[in-house]
Amino acid sequence: MRKTETATVVSNREAAEKTFITKFYSPKVAPLVKPGQFVMVSFPDSYVPLLARAFSVSDVHGGNLSLLYTAIGKGTTRLSKLGKGATIMINGPLGKGFPDFAHGEKVWIVLGGSGAALIPILYKSAKRSAATLKIFYGARTKRQVVTFKNIKAHHATEDGSIGYHGTVLGLLGEHLKKEKPDKIFACGPTAMLAALQLNMNNRDIPIFFSVETPMACGMGFCQGCPVKIKDASDYFLACKDGPVFDGRKIELE
């Protein structure tokens, strides 16, 4: 079930270099969100940007909903400058999220770049299910790393300014030498996810990807967010069939 409502900015802060966390009062949408789902955001008083933008929901608390994003285009830059009390239109939640955590299971999440948005909502969900969660979070440099109060993460940076010196996949590989999780969840740039998929091909570990792709409508009408079905000539749609997919069922290109 999805809702459309006018949401009000509760707070807005820069959490890392060009990365912002904006919290909205969204009492209709927030309570419906499951980890991995997204919302479409638009500005009711303007046609700039012309189309709504898709954002993974980073956190929910009561009637509040938080988005974490990097300000790189007109829409995200405008969003990053909104003050308390400003309003936007939110449509959601949309898409299919991650599988529910099973009681006591061991899940690792592998994140790169803006994939870090999923840390709070997955952490809370795992805690409610008494699941064990290990977080691997990669960025280019410490300046781009977002930290969350009371949430521990294993960091990897390409310049070695915090944590493991290298990629998040290199860090993951070191931990896989010592132990094995029940599941892996992953979100980040497509190149990172494709490399992770290739690396995990010969391992008997279920893996689920939250794909990052532009979405124009968020509901499957425009056919603009294809994800190739494994061993087939057809495609899923990220907005309708995902954005979370079983890694055994898709081919990341």
C-alpha positions, 0 to 999 in steps of 0.5 A: 500500500502506498500513500501520497502526502505533503511532508514537512522538514523536521531537520536537515544536516550535512552528515559527510562531504556533500552528503545530507540527512533530511528528516520529514514528518510523514505520518502516512508514509513512514509507518508503512516503510520496510527496509529497502523500499523507496519513495518518490520525492517532488517539489509541489511549487516548482517544475525544477526538477521536472520529474520526481526523484527516487530515494531509499528510505534511510530511517523511520521513527514514528511518523518521521522518515529520513533520507540520506543522499549526496547533493550532486544534481539540481533536485538533491541540491535543492533538497539539501537546502530546505529549512525546517518547516519546508514541504515536499511531496512524498509518494510511497513506499514503493518497490520490494525491500529486503527479506525479513530477518530471521531470529538469530541469523547472521547477516552481513551488509556490504555498502558503498557510497550512498548505499550507506543510507540503508544502515539505520533502517536495517540495523533497527530491523535486525535488532528487533529480530535479534539477528546478528548484523555486521556492516561493511561500508566503503568510501573513497575517503574518510570525508565521505563516511557517514557515522551513525550513533551507536552503530558499529561498522567496518570501514574501507577507504580507497585512500586508507584514511579510515579503516581498511586501506582498499575497497569494501570488497577487499575488506569483505574478502578478509572477513570471509576467510575467517567466517561465513554469514547466513545471508549478505545484503548489498547496496552501492554503485552498479560496478561494485555490485557486479564485482561482488556478484562475480566474487560470490558466484562460487560461494554458497551464501544467499545474497540480495542486491538493492540496485541503484538506477534512475527511475522516472515514475517509480511504478513501472509505467515508463519501463525506464529501469531495466535489470537483466534476468539471469539466463534470459533475454528479458528484464525485470524493472527495478521499481516494480520488481525490486529494487531488492533482488535475489542475486541468483536471479539477475545479471548485473551489467 
